[in-house]
């Protein structure tokens, strides 16, 4: 996910995407713990996407003030 793509989404869409990514992160952690994780790089990718969305949500909230 690119930052430019994230910036075009509304706050509601970003919140929904954040929830979806957090659920995926939870599932990936379980897969890693049980030894079933195949794509280990996906963990890092999801973490960075979560951080990217949180950063842009914060920027949007600061712009609204």
Secondary structure, DSSP 8 states (H G I E B T S, - for coil): --HHHHHTS-HHHHHHHHHHHHHHHHHHHHHHHHT--S-THHHHHHHHHHHHHHHHHHHHHHHH-
